Amino acid sequence: MTTFEERERAFEAKYAHDEEFRFRVTARRDKLFARWAADQLHLSNAEDLTSKILAVEDGAGHDERLLELARQTFLSHGVEEPVGLMTALHQCAEKARLDLLNEHPLSLAT
């Protein structure tokens, strides 16, 4: 195998690894965000909201759809949308990333 082929394989492996990590962080972030929203709404059963949030299709526009679902959920419960909705999503993302890195520091660190 040539050096170029080795580098190409290493790049492909890193890309696959990074995509898996991104997917896992996003899934965990969405769960944390659902729990945060349920806490804000004082819901006794967060599973329904979590299921709805996890059903939001991944890909382009995912965050916008997620935030819109949260806005609509707050409105449907007669609660004004919290000012820090986007901030809460970012905080959940950072917590999810750190949680995953702490669980598997060698296998997931990029």
N, C-alpha and C positions, 0 to 999 in steps of 0.2 A: 504494500500500500504506500502511495506517495505521501509526502508531507501535506500536499494540498488536499488530498482525500481525507487524511486524518484531521486536518483543521476543519474541513467541511462537516465531517461527522461530529466533531466536538461542538461546532456551532449549532448544528441541528439538535443535538442532545441538550444544550443549554437553552435553546428556544423552547423545546418541549417542557423542560423543567420549569422555566419561567412562566409559561402559560398555565401549567398545572398549579403553580403557586398562586398566580393571579386568580384563577378560578376558586381555589380554596379560600383565599382571603375574601373574595367577594361573597361567597356563600356564607361564611362566618359573619362577615360584616352585616349582611342582610338579616341574619338571625338576631344579632345584637341590636340592630336598629328596630326590628319588630318588637323586641322586648322593651326597648326604651320607649317606643311609642305606646305600648300597652301600659307601661308604668305611668306615663304622662296622662293617659286616659283613665287611669285607675280601673283597668279591666281585670276581673278576677280570672278570666280564661284568655291567655295570650295565644293559645294554639291557633285559633281562627285567624287572627291577624298575621301570625307567623306564616301560616299556610298561604294566605293571600300574597304576602310579600315575597315568599319563596317562589310563587308561581309567576312572578314578573319575568318575562323573557329576557335572557341574557343577550348581550350584544350591544350594538350601537343604540344609544338612547336609553339604556337600562336605568341609569341613575335618575334621569328626568321622569321616567315612568314610575319609578319607585317613590320619588318625592311627590308626584301627583297623587298616587294612591294614598300616601300618608296624609296629604292635605285633605283629600276627600274623606278619609276615615275620621279625621279630626272634625271636619264640618258635619259629617253624618251623626256624630255624637254630641253636636251642639257646642263644640269647643273651638275657639279661635285657633288658627294655626300658630304654633309656637314660633317666635322670631328666629330661633336658632336651629331650624329644621336641617338646613344644609350643614351647619356646624356639627350637629349631632351625628349626621351621616359620616362626616369626615373623622370624628372622634371614634366612632365605631369601627371605621376602616383601620385606623391606626392601632386600636386595641386588637383587632383581629389579626393584623400583620404581626404584632409583637407576640401575641399568644401562640401563633403558629411557629414563629422563630424560636420561642422558648420551649415548645414541645419537641421540636426536631431541629435543633440548631445546626447540625452538620448536613442533614439531607435537604434542607430547604433554603438555607442562606444563599443569597445570590451575590 
